[in-house]
Every structure is written in C-alpha cells, then in structure tokens.
Amino acid sequence: MPQLEQTEFFLSQLFWLVVLFVILFVVLTYFTLPKIRAFLNKRDTFINDHLSKQDDLIKKAETLINEYENKIIQAKQEADSIINNAKSQALEESGKLLKITEDKIKQQIKDTEDRINKEKEIALEDLDKEINASASLFIAKVTNQSSEEIKLS
C-alpha cells in the first residue's frame, strides 16, 4: 500500500513544510512585522504625548488649585477686615448717636427744668396774690372795712 509508505510521504510533507515556512517567514518579516512595528511605535508616541500632556494638565490644575485656594484665603481675609471695619464704624456711629441723644435728653431736661422753675415762680406769685387777696378779704370781714382799703405788703 502506497499510503503507508513513510519515506516518500514524509519527505514530500517535509519539503512543503519548509517551503511554506520560508514563505510565511518572508511575508511576516518583510510585510507584516514592519506594519506592526510602525503601529506599535505610533501607539507609543501617541501614549507618550498624551502622558506628557496629562502631566502638563495636572501641573496646571495644581497651580490653578493653589491660586484658587490663595484667592479664597485672601477673600476670607478681606471679608474679615471688612466685617471688622464695619463693626468698628458701627460702634463709632452708635457712640456718636448715643452722645447726641444724651445731649438732646440733657437739653430737654434743662428746658423742662427751666419751664418748671418759671411755672413755679408764676405759681408762687399767683399764690402770693391769692393769699394777699384772701387775707385782705378775711381782714375786711373781720374789721368790717372794704378790701380795697386794706393793703398788705
């Protein structure tokens, strides 16, 4: 049986194996591998570029965060100084208003005391006149004289 003969069959298969292997090696070496290497090199440069861009963006983000934090600190300090200034101004204004109000109250008290003293003097004068009139009437009735004839000083 010819299909069981190993020498010819083996040599024929070995020949075609070597021919196909050489063809495959040549195609891979000269056509496929350079394209794969070019693609890998392109991918490496793309990744390296993006990594360097990423590093730059991270550095920019860090500087922006630092600037933002510094601006927040400055804004807080400015707000504190504005609040402190407003408090001190409010205290000064309230002190001024309090002094003005106290002065007005003192002036009103003084004016009221002056009016009271004038009214008191008028009332005392009226009382003195009434007492004199009553006394002269009393004396006139007791002495049977007219009240116009009796003069009290």
Beta strands, then each sheet from edge to edge (+ up, - down):
end
